[in-house]
Amino acid sequence: MKVFYADTVPLSLPAGHRFPAPKYPQLRQRVFDSGLFSPDDLVEAQPATKEQLLLVHTPEYVDKVFTGGLSEREQRRIGLPWSPELLDRSRRAVGGAIAACRCALEEGSGVYLGGGTHHAYPDHGEGYCVFNDVAVAVRVLQKEQKGIKIVIADCDVHQGNGTAFIFSGDPDVFAFSVHGEKNFPFHKEKSSLDIALPDGSGDDVFLQAVDHGLREIIPQSSADLVIYIAGADPYSGDRLGRLGMSKEGLKQRDELVFERCRDARLPVAVVMGGGYAKNIEDVVDIHMQTVSLASRYFG
């Protein structure tokens, strides 16, 4: 199993900006120090090309992001000010997702230590998401392999509204989402299967929802690949979460996803999704747990 990462410079943010602490460098270091992977299995993700981004996003929007032409309103909707670093980070998120998906199809699994930018729409970004990494990865695969069928198993605490919108009506893509009913985004799109949970649901309710969804969607989809948006933000200590899951519950969630995919002999590409706990070490712990389990099941 290969793990893809991005060595990007920190974002240029104004003083007092509430963007979550930079978890990615710490996660990358934890993975490097874990001894689970050989140096050859740790690969720097390359930025997505403009041509790849245009498989999902409109030319006008892509040009604005590339040239710094986003209006103040568009930047507020994303939640981040434009900078060259933001462009590089966003392109690498997409490139990492593409690489993880290609690797999964070739070797059975692949992981990108970032991504899960599922709120981005074709013509705008929102919720800290500029480009929709998983959506672009799917369109790249569809271009490379005609007729490929893909399940997007989204277990981030927030519904992937951009992803649901993009694949509405696509019979070869099955977007499955377990998320907080009252959490962002406040206008939900319709996925292939949505399971919305009340605040404070906790481990048992969340795990039952994931199990039910996978049992329904995997046989129905006749999938060739599962893309798993793991998400550390259902955690009880997450500032943006509210579902109240424990670290042990999130471990069981990962095991459940990986077991169902392994039993169905489905390759899995993993991206990290959100994580906004007050203690950044909690976020890194949860993401590292996902990477470790992927290595155990598919490495």
Secondary structure, 3 states (H helix, E strand, C coil): CEEEECCCCCCCCCCCCCCCCCHHHHHHHHHHHCCCCCHHHEEECCCCCHHHHCCCCCHHHHHHHHHCCCCHHHHHHHCCCCCHHHHHHHHHHHHHHHHHHHHHHHHCEEEECCCCCCCCCCCCCECCECCCHHHHHHHHHHHHCCCCCEEEEECCCCCCHHHHHHCCCCCCEEEEEEEECCCCCCCCCCCCEEEEECCCCHHHHHHHHHHHHHHHHHHHHCCCEEEEECCCCCECCECCCCCCECHHHHHHHHHHHHHHHHHCCCCEEEECCCCCECCHHHHHHHHHHHHHHHHHHHC
